[in-house]
Amino acid sequence: MLQYQETGKARFLKELVEQHYDDLLHFLISQSNAHLAADITQKTWLKVMEKRHYYQSHNKFKAWLFTIARRLLIDEFRKHNRLTELNETHLEATDNPTHEYSDIQSHFNAALLSLNFYLREAFILQQEGFSVSEIAQITNEEFETIKSRLRYAKKQLRTLLEGLSDE
């Protein structure tokens, strides 16, 4: 990122996109739908190009990238009133599908989608390899808040998936 920040050369941006595109898209799909995720992914890379001079080298680029994407996604949810509630305890997209699920991965995906936005977000960011400190930075939340969200997300997932191995 530092090379792209200094020069603005497309080849450095291309390298960044190649390194982080799939992770970013996966994160956004897990928080919305495929169409919106693709749209937000593109908007995120446009913001990176537009705001590259704001990047601070002491931060991980991936954390900065996900912060931009998260803010764009929440803005989009607010813009289209796709949030049922916008407060600290409950924030979720209203268009999460419910289906009949037949395999373990599908059950897990359904359980993940049933978590509220904040719990799902913290869990997915941790699965993307971010530390609790980095998740706190991305979400602009306190370290202890993120630890609690992760604990509640894992507890809810365990409860929702309990007995699945018996099937």
C-alpha positions in Angstrom: 0.0 0.0 0.0 2.8 2.4 0.7 4.1 2.2 -2.8 0.6 2.8 -4.2 0.1 5.6 -1.7 3.3 7.3 -2.8 3.1 6.8 -6.5 -0.6 6.2 -7.4 0.6 3.6 -10.0 -2.1 1.2 -11.2 0.2 -1.8 -10.9 0.5 -1.4 -7.1 -3.3 -1.1 -6.8 -3.7 -4.2 -8.9 -1.5 -6.1 -6.5 -3.6 -4.9 -3.6 -6.8 -5.9 -5.3 -5.4 -9.4 -6.2 -4.3 -9.9 -2.5 -7.5 -8.7 -0.8 -10.4 -8.8 -3.2 -11.7 -12.3 -2.3 -11.5 -11.7 1.4 -13.3 -8.4 1.1 -16.0 -9.8 -1.1 -16.5 -12.8 1.3 -16.8 -10.5 4.3 -19.4 -8.4 2.5 -21.4 -11.3 1.2 -21.6 -12.7 4.7 -23.1 -9.4 5.8 -25.5 -8.8 2.9 -26.2 -10.4 -0.4 -24.0 -11.1 -3.4 -25.3 -8.2 -5.5 -24.9 -5.6 -2.8 -21.5 -7.1 -1.7 -20.2 -6.8 -5.3 -21.4 -3.2 -5.4 -19.8 -2.3 -2.1 -16.6 -4.0 -3.0 -16.3 -1.8 -6.1 -17.1 1.3 -4.1 -14.5 0.3 -1.5 -11.7 0.1 -4.1 -12.8 3.5 -5.5 -12.5 4.9 -2.0 -9.1 3.4 -1.7 -8.0 5.2 -4.9 -9.7 8.4 -3.9 -8.4 8.4 -0.2 -5.1 6.7 -0.5 -3.3 9.7 1.0 -5.3 9.1 4.3 -3.8 5.6 4.8 -1.4 5.5 7.8 1.4 3.1 7.5 1.3 2.1 11.2 -2.1 0.4 10.4 -2.5 -2.9 8.5 -3.9 -2.2 5.0 -6.4 -5.0 5.3 -7.9 -3.5 8.4 -8.1 0.0 6.7 -9.8 -1.6 3.7 -12.3 -3.5 5.8 -13.1 -0.3 7.8 -13.9 1.5 4.5 -16.1 -1.4 3.3 -17.9 -1.7 6.6 -18.8 2.0 6.6 -20.0 1.9 3.0 -22.1 -1.2 3.8 -23.7 0.4 6.8 -24.3 3.6 4.9 -26.0 1.6 2.2 -28.2 -0.2 4.7 -29.3 3.1 6.2 -29.9 4.6 2.9 -32.3 1.9 1.9 -33.8 1.4 5.3 -32.7 -2.2 5.3 -31.8 -2.2 9.0 -34.5 -3.2 11.4 -32.9 -1.3 14.3 -29.9 0.8 14.5 -28.6 0.5 18.0 -25.9 -1.1 20.0 -27.7 -4.3 20.8 -29.4 -5.2 17.5 -28.5 -4.4 14.0 -29.4 -6.8 11.2 -30.3 -6.8 7.5 -34.0 -7.4 7.0 -33.5 -9.3 3.8 -31.7 -12.4 5.2 -33.2 -15.4 3.5 -34.5 -18.4 5.4 -34.3 -21.8 3.7 -34.5 -25.5 4.4 -30.9 -26.7 5.0 -29.7 -30.2 4.4 -26.0 -30.3 5.2 -23.7 -29.1 8.0 -22.3 -26.1 6.0 -25.8 -25.0 5.2 -26.8 -25.3 8.8 -23.8 -23.3 9.9 -24.6 -20.6 7.3 -28.1 -20.4 8.5 -27.0 -20.1 12.1 -24.5 -17.4 11.1 -27.2 -15.4 9.3 -29.4 -15.7 12.4 -26.9 -13.7 14.5 -27.4 -10.0 14.7 -25.2 -7.8 12.5 -22.7 -6.9 15.2 -22.2 -10.4 16.5 -21.9 -11.8 12.9 -19.5 -9.0 11.9 -17.2 -9.6 14.8 -17.2 -13.4 14.3 -16.6 -13.1 10.5 -13.8 -10.6 11.0 -12.1 -12.9 13.4 -12.5 -15.7 10.9 -10.8 -13.4 8.3 -7.8 -13.4 10.6 -8.2 -10.1 12.4 -7.2 -9.9 16.1 -9.6 -8.6 18.7 -7.7 -5.3 18.7 -7.9 -5.0 14.9 -11.7 -5.8 15.0 -12.1 -3.0 17.6 -10.2 -0.6 15.3 -12.3 -1.6 12.2 -15.6 -1.3 14.0 -14.5 1.7 16.1 -15.6 -0.2 19.3 -13.9 -0.9 22.6 -11.7 -4.0 22.9 -13.9 -5.4 25.7 -17.1 -4.9 23.5 -15.5 -6.9 20.7 -14.5 -9.7 23.2 -18.1 -9.8 24.4 -19.5 -9.9 20.9 -17.2 -12.8 20.0 -18.2 -14.7 23.1 -21.9 -14.2 22.5 -21.6 -15.1 18.8 -19.8 -18.3 19.6 -22.3 -19.2 22.4 -25.2 -18.5 20.1 -23.7 -20.6 17.3 -23.0 -23.4 19.6 -26.6 -23.3 20.8 -28.0 -23.2 17.3 -25.8 -26.0 16.1 -26.2 -28.2 19.1 -27.3 -31.7 18.2 -26.4 -31.2 14.6 -23.8 -34.0 14.7 -26.6 -36.3 15.8 -28.4 -36.0 12.5 
